[in-house]
Amino acid sequence: TAFTVARNQELLSTILDLARNEDNLRLQSMGLGAINCLSRSYRAAPILRRSNVVEDVLWPFLAAAVDDRHELMVLTITCAIVNLSASQEDEQVFAQWAGSKAGMKCVGDLVHCLGLALNDGRWQNVSFSVHSVMYPLHNLLRTCPHADHVLLENNVVEHLDQLFRDAVHATRDMETLELGVKATRCLCRDAAAQVRMRKIDLVASLQRTFALLDPARGWRLQPEELIVARRIVAEAKEIISELFESVVTLWMGHHVRLGGASLLRLIDVDCLMMVSDLAFYQDRTDWNSDTSMLS
């Protein structure tokens, strides 16, 4: 449907005209919302890029938005821009904006909306589907690592964990689950995110997802869904490996045989356990109280 709309030049022109309509905020919001919906279609997105919607419509609005009336539209536009970013130059321009005060607030709003979507909440009197938030969130993580700290401050790891935990009760949505594991894999590049994942036992939530995707124990998947399920499981296994390979490596250095030549064997095992706990399982905000025990 999105592709049909986008390739209809007359209909697409009408949508773009609505998005430019500064005299009627409601109509403008409808036009921008339609662009955001189209940007989530991999077939419609190239048509939007060729129409220069990002340069001619979306960025000018962001530059002009100055008050709280525009919060929802700024979030809508941000989602569309990150979905349509196709080149390194596009990504650099977006990353620069995401690092601004307005950009960081918008990134925080995006994570907040994910939490609301998972709990059937509303923001600015609008309900969001989990997929409509996860799609731009994954693209944001994929293209803008500088935003990781803002995402973490707004509890993105906890929301992703809930996405996996709630899968057993939610309507089966393989595409959203795949976006979730891909977004989580992107976050694994950040040591603080890994600490948070270990602390809340995100691995247990991923393992429950494995059970759902096992045709013998969980959902009865169609052949095309099985292909997606294999991708999800493979991605999730990589996440689990990244979360624990550094922990295992550290303790291998203290093993009698495996770490026979390691200097780690000179460290008392209780001290090494404390170092391991601080390095792999605790937020840095907890360090002040815990490191006092080392003195």
N, C-alpha and C positions, 0 to 999 in steps of 0.2 A: 504494500500500500504506500509506504513512504517513497519508494522508488517511482511509483506511478505518479505521485503528487509532484515529486521533484523534476521529473522529465517533462511535465506539462508546463511549458514556458509561461503560458498565460496565468496559470494558477500560482506558479512560483513567484512571478512578478507581483501578483496581488499580495502574497504573503510578505514580500520584501517591502512593498509600499506600506502595509500595515505596521511593520516594524519601524519604519521611518516616521510614522505619524506622531509628531510631537504635540499635536493639538488635542489628542484624545488618549489619555494614559491607558485606559482599558483596552482599546483597540491595539495600541502599541504593544501592550503586554501579551495579547493574543498572538500577534505576529511573531514576537520574540519566542514565545512558547512553542509555536509551530516550527520555527527554525531549530530550536533545541531538540525537539522530537525527531526531526529529519536528520539531525547530525548524528543520531545513534544508529542510523542505517548505513551499513558499509557500502551499499549500492547508491544511496542518495548523497552521501557525504562528498564524493568527487564532484557531483553536479553543483553542490553549494560552493565548493572551493572555486570552481571555474566561474561562478557568478560573482566572485569577489565579495561575498557577504561579510566575511570577517573584517576586511579592510574598509569597506564602504558603509557597513551598518553596525557591526558589533563593537569594534574598537571606538568609533566616535561616540557611541552611547556611554561606554564605560568612562570615557574622558569627561563627559558632561554630567554624569550622575553625581549629585552632591548632597542629597538628603535621604532621610530614612524611608521616604515614599518609594525609593527606587531599590530597596534592599533585595526584594524578590526578583526583580528584573536583572539586577547585577549578578545574582547567583545563576539565573537562567542563562544569561549571556556568557558567563564564565564557563559553565558546563559546555555550551555550544563551542566556544573557542577552543577549549582543551580537546574536545572531540574532533575538531576539524584541523588541528595542528598537524601538518604533514611534513614539514621540513625542519632542519636544525635551526634555521633562522626564526621560523614561527615559534619553536619551543623556547628559544633564547628570549624573544620578546615577551612571551607569556611568563617565563620564569622571573624576568625583571619586574613585571607587574605584580606577580604573586608574592614577591618579597617586600612590596610596599605595605603601608598600614592598611589601606583598603583591601589589598589582595589577601593579606593574612586573615583579615576579618572574614572575607568571603570563603576562604579555605576552611576556616573554623565553622562557618555556617553550613558548608557542605557536609562536614562530618556530623554536625548536629542533626542535620536532616536525615542522615543515614540512621542515627539512633531513633529518631521519630518514626521513620518508615518501618523499622523493625518492630516497633511497639505500637503501630497504628495511630501515631500522633499526627498533629498538623502543625505547620509553620506558616505564619502569615495567612491563616485560613485556607491553606492548600495542603492536600494530602499527597504524599510521594510514594510511588512504588519503590521497592528495594532496588529493582533493576535500574530504574531511572537515575538513582544516585550512584549505584555501584559502577555504572558504565563510565561516567566522567571521573569518578574517584580512581578507578584503575588507570585511566589515561593520564591523570594528574601524577600518580605515583610512577608511572612508566616514563614520563617526560620531564618531570620536575623534582628531582631528589632534594633540592633546596627547601622544599615545603615539608619535608619529613617531620621536622621538629614541631611545626604548627599542628600537623595531623596528630602527633603523639600527645601533645598538650590537650587535645580535644578528644582523647580516648578512642582513637581509631582502632587500636588493637582490640580493645574490649568489644567494640561493635562488630568487628570481623569475627571474633570468637562467638558472639551471639548468633551471627549469621549461620555459622556451622552448627551450633548447638540446636538452633530452632529448625534446622532443615527437616528433622524428623516429623515436626508438627505442621510445617508449611506446605503449601502447594508445590509440587515438584517443579523446580526451575533449574535445569541443568546449566543454562547459560549464565545465570546469576552466580551459581556456585563456582563455576569456572572463573568468572571475574573475581570472585572472592579469594580463591587460592592464588590467582595471578597477582592480585594486589598484595596479599600477604607475602608472597615470594619477593616482590619488590621491596617491601619493608625490611626484609631480612638483611639488607645491605647496611642497616643502621644498628649499631651495637645496643643502643638504648631500647630499640624496638624488640630486639632479641631477648633482652632481659625481661621486658614486660610479657612477652609471649611465654617464656619459661615460668614466670611468676604466676600467671593465671592458668597454667597448664593447657595452653592452646593445643598441644599435641593430642590430648585426650579428646578434644572436640573434633580434630581432624580424623582420629581413629573411628569415632562414631560415624563420621561421614563415609569412611571406607565401608562400614557395615551396610549403610543405606545403598551404596553403589554396587554392592555384591549381589548379583541376581539371585543367588541361592538363599540369601538371608534378608535382603532388603527390597528395594523397589523392583518391580517388573519392568525392565527397560526395553525400549524398542531398539532395533539394530543401530539406528543413527544415534540414539542416546548412549549406547554402549561405547561408541567411539569417543564421545565427549567424556564419559565416565573414566575411560582409560587415561585420557589427558589429565583429568582432575587428580586421579590417584597418583600419577607420575609426578605432577607438580607438588602435591602434598608430601610425597616421600622426600623430595628434594628439600622442602622446608624443614622437615623433621631432621634430616641429615645436617642441614646448616645449623640448626639449633643445638645439636649435641656433639658435632664433630670436634669443636674446640674444647668442650668439657672432657670428652674422652681422651683427646690428645694430651691435655694437661695431666690427667691421672695415669695415662700410660707411662709418662715420664717418672712416675713414682713406683712403677711396678718393678718387682725384683728382677725379672728377666727382660721385659721389654724396655725398661728404663735403666738398665744396668750401668750405662755410661752417662746418665743424665745428672746434671747438677741439682735437679729438683729433689733428688734423694737426700740431699744435705738438709732439706727443710723438714722440720717436724710435721708429722702428718696432721695434727690438729691445726697448726698454723696454715698448712696448705688448704685444709678444708675451709678455713675462714677466708682465705684469699679467693678460693673458688666461688664461695658464696657471694662475696662482694663483687667479683668480676662478672659472674654469669646469672645471678638470681636477684640482685637487689638494685633498685633505682639509685642513681647517684645522690638523690635528695636524702637517702637514708644513711649515707656514708658517715656523716658527722658523728652520729651516736654510735655506730658500729665500730668505726676505726679507733675510737677511744680505748677499746679493749686491747688494741695492738700495742699501745704505749706502755 
